[in-house]
Amino acid sequence: MKKLLSYLWPFTKEIPSKINGTLELTWMNGKKVLDSQNANHSYGTLQKLLNYGLSQIRIPPKGEILLLGLGGGSIIQTLRNSTSFSGSITAVEIDEIIIEIAKNEFGIKNTSDLRIICDDAYGFIDQCITQFDIIIIDIFIDNKVPQQFYDLTFWAKIMSLIRPTGYVLFNAGINLKENTNIELIKSMDNPNVEFTQYNNVQGTNTLLIGKKGSES
Ligand SMILES: C[S@@+](CC[C@H](N)C(=O)[O-])C[C@H]1O[C@@H](n2cnc3c(N)ncnc32)[C@H](O)[C@@H]1O
C-alpha cells in the first residue's frame, strides 16, 4: 500500500542512530531510499555510483567479496540482481541500527552466502587473515569518509587481503577538491597494483579502483 501511495506523495520515516545521526527512510515513486542528514545512504544516487564502479571491474561469478560499510545493502542488491555474481559476500557494518534497517526494510539479512558482521571495519581489517577477490570500501558517517580509512597502514593491509588478480573499489568521498589522502594511496609502493580514479561520478563522488596483478 505504502508503495502505491508513494506515487501520489512521498512519505518519510525518521530513524535515530547514535552513530549515523537521524536517518530518513523515504518512499518515493514506489521506491524506498535511505538518506542521512546530508547524503544518500543507500538505494538512490549511492547505488547508481557504486553500480558504475562495479561496471569497471571483472567480477568472478563464484568469487568472494568483502564489503566494508553495509548501509542498507544496495550494492548487495545490485550484485545479486544485476550481475552474474553468485559467490559469497562478507559485509562489515559498525551500526546495529543500520543492520536492522537493512534486514527489516530491504530484506538484506544473513544467509549461507551473505555474512553480516557488526564491527568497526578498521579493527576488522587489522585482524583479518582471509583474502578476497574484491574489497569494496564504502564507509561514511553522513557525507564524510572517516579519516582513518585514508590511513596508509589500513591501505597496506587492504592490499595484502586482495587476491593476486583482485580489485579494491573505494568510494573515496563527496565533492572532494584536492585530496592528498587519495594521492598518497595511489603513490604507495605497490608495484603490481594499478589505480584508476573516477571524478564526479553521479556529479559528486570520487571513486578509486585498484587492480592487482597489473605489471606496470
Ligand atoms: C554510504 S553507507 C554504505 C552504503 C552501502 N554500501 C550500500 O550499498 O547501500 C556507509 C556506511 O558505513 C558505515 N560505517 C561508518 N563507519 C564505519 C566503521 N568504522 N566500520 C564499519 N562501518 C562503518 C555507516 O554506518 C554506514 O552504514
The ligand as an SDF file (V2000), in Angstrom:
LIG
                    3D

 27 29  0  0  0  0  0  0  0  0999 V2000
   27.0180    5.0220    2.4770 C   0  0  0  0  0  0  0  0  0  0  0  0
   26.6710    3.8330    3.7010 S   0  0  0  0  0  0  0  0  0  0  0  0
   27.0040    2.2990    2.8810 C   0  0  0  0  0  0  0  0  0  0  0  0
   26.0220    2.0050    1.7830 C   0  0  0  0  0  0  0  0  0  0  0  0
   26.0670    0.5730    1.2680 C   0  0  0  0  0  0  0  0  0  0  0  0
   27.3990    0.1790    0.8450 N   0  0  0  0  0  0  0  0  0  0  0  0
   25.0740    0.2770    0.2000 C   0  0  0  0  0  0  0  0  0  0  0  0
   25.4620   -0.3180   -0.8290 O   0  0  0  0  0  0  0  0  0  0  0  0
   23.8960    0.5960    0.3760 O   0  0  0  0  0  0  0  0  0  0  0  0
   28.0910    3.9730    4.7590 C   0  0  0  0  0  0  0  0  0  0  0  0
   28.0690    3.0270    5.9520 C   0  0  0  0  0  0  0  0  0  0  0  0
   29.3670    2.9960    6.5800 O   0  0  0  0  0  0  0  0  0  0  0  0
   29.1300    2.6440    7.9320 C   0  0  0  0  0  0  0  0  0  0  0  0
   30.3220    2.8990    8.7390 N   0  0  0  0  0  0  0  0  0  0  0  0
   30.8170    4.0920    9.1600 C   0  0  0  0  0  0  0  0  0  0  0  0
   31.9360    3.9290    9.9090 N   0  0  0  0  0  0  0  0  0  0  0  0
   32.1730    2.5940    9.9440 C   0  0  0  0  0  0  0  0  0  0  0  0
   33.1850    1.7960   10.5410 C   0  0  0  0  0  0  0  0  0  0  0  0
   34.1720    2.3500   11.2640 N   0  0  0  0  0  0  0  0  0  0  0  0
   33.1240    0.4510   10.3820 N   0  0  0  0  0  0  0  0  0  0  0  0
   32.1060   -0.1330    9.6700 C   0  0  0  0  0  0  0  0  0  0  0  0
   31.1080    0.5890    9.0840 N   0  0  0  0  0  0  0  0  0  0  0  0
   31.1420    1.9270    9.2100 C   0  0  0  0  0  0  0  0  0  0  0  0
   27.9510    3.5280    8.3090 C   0  0  0  0  0  0  0  0  0  0  0  0
   27.3170    3.0850    9.4850 O   0  0  0  0  0  0  0  0  0  0  0  0
   27.1100    3.4330    7.0460 C   0  0  0  0  0  0  0  0  0  0  0  0
   26.0830    2.4700    7.1760 O   0  0  0  0  0  0  0  0  0  0  0  0
  1  2  1  0
  2  3  1  0
  2 10  1  0
  3  4  1  0
  4  5  1  0
  5  6  1  0
  5  7  1  0
  7  8  2  0
  7  9  1  0
 10 11  1  0
 11 12  1  0
 11 26  1  0
 12 13  1  0
 13 14  1  0
 13 24  1  0
 14 15  1  0
 14 23  1  0
 15 16  2  0
 16 17  1  0
 17 18  1  0
 17 23  2  0
 18 19  1  0
 18 20  2  0
 20 21  1  0
 21 22  2  0
 22 23  1  0
 24 25  1  0
 24 26  1  0
 26 27  1  0
M  CHG  2   2   1   9  -1
M  END
$$$$
